[in-house]
Amino acid sequence: MSELRKNPFSGEWVVTATHRQDRTFFPPDDFCPLCPTKAGGTPTEIPFDRYDIAVFENKFPSFATPAPEGMASDRFFEALPASGVCEVVCYSQDHAATFADLGMERVRQLCEVWQERYVDLIGREVVEYVFIFENKGREIGVTLTHPHGQIYGYPFVPPVPAARLAMERAHFRERGASLAEAWLDAELADGRRIVFREKGYVAVVPFFARYPYEVHLVPERPLTDLSQFDQSDLNGLANALERIAKTYDKLFGFSLPYMMGFHQHPDPATRCVAQFTPLHRASNKLKYLAGSEAHCGVFIVDALPEVSAAALRNA
Ligand SMILES: [Zn+2]
């Protein structure tokens, strides 16, 4: 059962999803619920013996439509049923593949699938915000190694995107131009944190990065969300995604775990940015959230973005 619980101090919602405790936890290699169903074998989530890309609703969702029964609300115990959508996107039928070695054609197909799913979900009554993301690697807590990502259709705009949108809207009102454009111009003029600029996309370790190897992929055209991408924009996005994934693996010498997610919204003030957040600060060291980060939201970063951007450029 899923439920939204409100923190009256922060105004933020927490999703309880106790059924997720029972979700598949590192199944043996001979059974993967995201592999194609083999003739005569145990049925997986995908009832086909082969596929390119597969999308289905999460069997252990944090949100669902219609919403499961929630508990009654009270002055201090405000709760709502967690309505919304959770989808799983399998990138390949190849269990051992990673994003970096999918090949350009598949990454391009994936961008089209994301676009199609985004347009469908953002148009739904119950959905206020669509988040396309990938959690990759055991260090991130991923229970299934099969290459896949997820899409959440939240029934509210989550606090991090809401804060981002508020800043973007304020900038747009005051200056009549997008914050992303002004920031991108400043990053390009400085140049030290640019990883690459290619096919209408800029990869940058932001001046304000919270993680040493955090990279943002920013389109040079003012695209607010995937619904605005034409064929050439999708090509540019696919190229940038593949290139940064390969660059990470080359620099670290192994398939680098990361969180990847899109900032996007149908709002003229915003721009569609794909963000990669690896937890590694060196090949054998992870960045953990400790007291300052977890309780105060103030990140202490061990490395300068200028230095990690140079390392990524050289890789
Ligand atoms: Zn698999």
Residues whose N, C-alpha, C, O or C-beta is under 5 A from the ligand:
A	BS01	ZN	C32 L34 C35 H95 H146
